[in-house]
């Protein structure tokens, strides 16, 4: 098991220190070199035991900006900013999504039914794809700063988005029109999430606060 493999690594490191302390220098160096090689092999085995699969987002090895599991299936979406990929985790195969803004993507969200995938971008545009046909749909163009966070409501009828400009907007998924817009008074949003009953939206930001917003009249708590 992986735990046993790491225990072996620690034991070999202890033996190496013992060898350096009690053997002649020449013998110690040779024995230690052999132990280091064994440690590397065992450590790699431990990594492989823990690693189910490695998925490649882009050939360039660019930084991964966002990841999102599909709520009901073995699919995983990821973006390095330029590309958006949806993997089938059963096969490891990825499908690249085309279309939408050319600006860097910063956030991802699947709708609860997995019919839609949303991607918030640096230019504030939110691109929507049909998650089955992979066709780009009408985008949401807010232009309120970078759309660094997106989250669907549990019923899939609304999409919450948070912007670096300091605003959270709730959009109607059907007509792409804003249902509510909340200024955050300098609270630059970095992440958002909707409660299971769709009545509360949680936002976190650069001021070190987690704010609970009522989804409806009444402001926030």
NORNOR-V511860 format. One line per field, one symbol per residue. phi: phi as a letter, one per 40 degrees, with the letter a starting at -180 (. if undefined). psi: psi as a letter, one per 30 degrees, with the letter a starting at -180 (. if undefined). burial: # if it has 24 or more other C-alpha atoms within 12 Angstrom, else .. Layout:
phi = ???
psi = ???
burial = ???
This chain:
phi = .cccccccdccccccccccccbbcdcccccccccccccdcccccccccccccabbbcaccgccccabacccbacbbbaabhcbbbbccccbgcbbccbggcccccbabaccdcgcbbbbcbccgcbcbbccccgccbccbbcfbgcccabaccdcgcbbcbbbcchbbbbbcccbgcccabbcbfgcccbaaabcccgcbbbbbaccgbbbbbccichgbb
psi = leeeeeeeeeeeeeeeeeeeeflleeeeeeeeeeeeeeeeeeeeeeeeefjekkkkelffhlkkelkkkkfglhkkklkgeekkkjkjfefgkkkkkllalflkkfllkklefgfkkkjklegfkjkkkjfefgkkakljjehgakifkkkllffgfljkkkkffhkkkkkkeegglkfkkjkghfijkfklkklfggfkkkklafggljkkkkiakfbl.
burial = ....##..#..##.##..............##..##..#..##...........###......#######....#############......####..##..#########.##################..#.##.####.###########.################.#..#...###.#..########...#.######.....#.#.#......
